Amino acid sequence: MEHIATFCGNCNCGCPELYLDPDAAEEKRVVITDDFGQKIQMSVEQLRVLVDDVKSGVLDGLLVA
């Protein structure tokens, strides 16, 4: 798997990470791991939709206290 990004990086607690797995089936090519040892897999297209939603502010309400 190819490491793409680490989300946090300010600690040594096993931060969530994003990988691309070129050998996986197309619908499971993107892998996101969490700091509890779990992972999700999705297609590049699904990741594209998620990134577009984040950029357009769809998830901004989650960050409001």
TIVOSE-23808 format. One record per atom (N, C-alpha, C, O, CB): residue in one letter; x, y, z. Coordinates in steps of 0.2 Angstrom, whole numbers, padded with zeros to 4 digits, always signed. Glycine has a CB too. Layout:
# residues N
AXYZ/...
***
This chain:
# residues 65
M+0004-0006+0000/M+0000+0000+0000/M+0004+0006+0000/M+0010+0006+0003/M-0005+0000+0006/E+0002+0011-0003/E+0006+0018-0004/E+0003+0023+0001/E-0003+0024+0001/E+0005+0021-0011/H+0007+0025+0006/H+0004+0030+0011/H+0003+0037+0008/H+0008+0039+0004/H+0010+0030+0017/I-0003+0040+0009/I-0004+0046+0006/I-0004+0052+0011/I-0001+0057+0010/I-0011+0046+0003/A-0007+0050+0017/A-0008+0056+0022/A-0009+0053+0029/A-0011+0047+0030/A-0013+0061+0020/T-0007+0057+0034/T-0008+0055+0041/T-0012+0061+0044/T-0010+0067+0043/T-0001+0054+0045/F-0018+0059+0047/F-0022+0065+0049/F-0021+0065+0057/F-0023+0062+0061/F-0030+0063+0048/C-0017+0070+0059/C-0015+0072+0066/C-0008+0073+0066/C-0005+0078+0064/C-0018+0067+0071/G-0004+0068+0067/G+0003+0068+0067/G+0006+0072+0073/G+0012+0072+0073/G+0005+0071+0061/N+0002+0074+0078/N+0004+0078+0083/N+0005+0074+0089/N+0007+0077+0095/N+0000+0084+0085/C+0005+0068+0089/C+0005+0063+0095/C+0008+0057+0092/C+0010+0056+0086/C-0001+0062+0098/N+0009+0052+0097/N+0012+0046+0095/N+0006+0040+0097/N+0008+0035+0100/N+0018+0044+0099/C+0000+0042+0095/C-0005+0037+0097/C-0008+0033+0091/C-0014+0030+0092/C-0011+0042+0100/G-0005+0033+0085/G-0008+0029+0080/G-0013+0033+0076/G-0019+0030+0076/G-0011+0023+0082/C-0012+0039+0074/C-0017+0043+0071/C-0020+0040+0064/C-0017+0035+0061/C-0013+0050+0069/P-0026+0042+0062/P-0029+0039+0056/P-0024+0041+0050/P-0021+0046+0050/P-0036+0042+0055/E-0024+0036+0045/E-0020+0037+0039/E-0024+0035+0033/E-0028+0031+0033/E-0014+0033+0040/L-0022+0038+0028/L-0025+0037+0021/L-0019+0033+0017/L-0014+0035+0016/L-0027+0043+0018/Y-0022+0028+0014/Y-0017+0024+0009/Y-0021+0022+0002/Y-0027+0022+0002/Y-0015+0017+0012/L-0017+0021-0003/L-0020+0019-0009/L-0017+0012-0010/L-0011+0011-0009/L-0018+0023-0015/D-0021+0007-0012/D-0019+0000-0013/D-0020-0002-0020/D-0025-0004-0022/D-0023-0005-0008/P-0015-0001-0024/P-0015-0002-0031/P-0017-0009-0033/P-0019-0011-0039/P-0009+0000-0035/D-0016-0014-0029/D-0017-0021-0030/D-0025-0023-0028/D-0027-0029-0029/D-0012-0025-0026/A-0028-0019-0024/A-0035-0020-0022/A-0040-0020-0028/A-0039-0016-0033/A-0037-0016-0016/A-0046-0023-0027/A-0051-0022-0032/A-0053-0014-0032/A-0052-0011-0027/A-0058-0026-0030/E-0055-0012-0038/E-0056-0005-0039/E-0061-0002-0033/E-0060+0004-0031/E-0060-0004-0045/E-0066-0005-0031/E-0070-0003-0026/E-0068-0003-0019/E-0071+0000-0014/E-0077-0007-0026/K-0061-0005-0018/K-0058-0006-0011/K-0051-0003-0012/K-0047-0004-0007/K-0058-0013-0009/R-0050+0001-0017/R-0043+0004-0018/R-0041+0009-0012/R-0035+0009-0011/R-0042+0007-0024/V-0045+0013-0010/V-0043+0018-0005/V-0044+0015+0002/V-0050+0012+0004/V-0048+0024-0006/V-0039+0015+0006/V-0040+0012+0013/V-0038+0018+0018/V-0033+0022+0018/V-0034+0007+0014/I-0043+0019+0023/I-0042+0023+0029/I-0042+0019+0035/I-0046+0016+0037/I-0048+0029+0029/T-0036+0020+0039/T-0036+0017+0045/T-0037+0022+0051/T-0036+0028+0050/T-0029+0013+0046/D-0039+0019+0056/D-0040+0023+0062/D-0035+0022+0068/D-0031+0017+0067/D-0048+0023+0065/D-0036+0025+0073/D-0031+0024+0079/D-0033+0018+0083/D-0030+0017+0088/D-0030+0030+0083/F-0038+0014+0081/F-0040+0009+0085/F-0039+0002+0081/F-0041-0003+0083/F-0048+0009+0087/G-0035+0003+0076/G-0033-0003+0072/G-0039-0005+0067/G-0038-0011+0063/G-0032-0009+0076/Q-0044-0001+0066/Q-0049-0003+0061/Q-0048+0000+0054/Q-0043+0005+0054/Q-0056-0001+0064/K-0051-0002+0049/K-0050+0002+0043/K-0057+0001+0039/K-0061-0003+0040/K-0045-0002+0039/I-0057+0006+0034/I-0063+0006+0029/I-0059+0006+0022/I-0054+0009+0021/I-0067+0012+0030/Q-0063+0003+0018/Q-0060+0003+0011/Q-0066+0006+0006/Q-0072+0005+0007/Q-0058-0004+0008/M-0064+0010+0001/M-0068+0013-0003/M-0065+0014-0010/M-0059+0013-0011/M-0071+0020-0001/S-0069+0016-0015/S-0066+0017-0022/S-0064+0024-0022/S-0065+0028-0018/S-0072+0016-0027/V-0060+0025-0027/V-0057+0032-0028/V-0063+0037-0029/V-0062+0043-0027/V-0052+0032-0034/E-0068+0035-0033/E-0074+0039-0034/E-0077+0041-0028/E-0079+0047-0027/E-0078+0035-0039/Q-0078+0036-0023/Q-0081+0038-0017/Q-0077+0043-0013/Q-0080+0047-0010/Q-0082+0031-0013/L-0070+0042-0013/L-0066+0047-0010/L-0067+0054-0013/L-0067+0059-0010/L-0058+0045-0010/R-0067+0054-0020/R-0068+0060-0023/R-0075+0064-0021/R-0075+0070-0020/R-0069+0059-0031/V-0080+0060-0020/V-0086+0063-0017/V-0085+0066-0010/V-0088+0071-0009/V-0092+0058-0018/L-0082+0062-0006/L-0081+0064+0001/L-0076+0071+0001/L-0078+0075+0004/L-0077+0059+0005/V-0071+0071-0003/V-0067+0077-0004/V-0071+0083-0006/V-0070+0088-0004/V-0061+0075-0008/D-0075+0082-0011/D-0079+0087-0014/D-0084+0090-0009/D-0085+0096-0008/D-0083+0085-0020/D-0087+0085-0005/D-0092+0087+0001/D-0088+0091+0006/D-0090+0096+0008/D-0095+0081+0004/V-0082+0089+0008/V-0078+0093+0013/V-0076+0100+0010/V-0077+0105+0014/V-0071+0089+0014/K-0074+0100+0004/K-0072+0107+0001/K-0078+0111+0001/K-0078+0117+0001/K-0069+0106-0006/S-0084+0109-0001/S-0090+0113-0001/S-0093+0115+0005/S-0098+0118+0005/S-0095+0109-0006/G-0091+0112+0011/G-0093+0114+0017/G-0099+0109+0020/G-0102+0111+0025/G-0096+0121+0017/V-0100+0104+0017/V-0106+0099+0019/V-0105+0097+0026/V-0110+0096+0030/V-0106+0093+0014/L-0099+0096+0028/L-0097+0093+0035/L-0096+0098+0040/L-0094+0097+0046/L-0092+0088+0034/D-0096+0105+0038/D-0094+0110+0043/D-0098+0110+0049/D-0095+0112+0054/D-0095+0117+0039/G-0104+0108+0049/G-0109+0108+0054/G-0106+0103+0060/G-0108+0104+0066/G-0116+0106+0052/L-0102+0098+0058/L-0100+0093+0063/L-0095+0097+0067/L-0093+0094+0073/L-0097+0088+0059/L-0092+0102+0065/L-0086+0105+0069/L-0089+0111+0074/L-0085+0114+0077/L-0081+0108+0064/V-0095+0113+0073/V-0098+0118+0077/V-0100+0115+0084/V-0103+0110+0085/V-0104+0121+0074/A-0097+0119+0089/A-0098+0116+0096/A-0106+0118+0098/A-0108+0116+0104/A-0094+0120+0101/
***
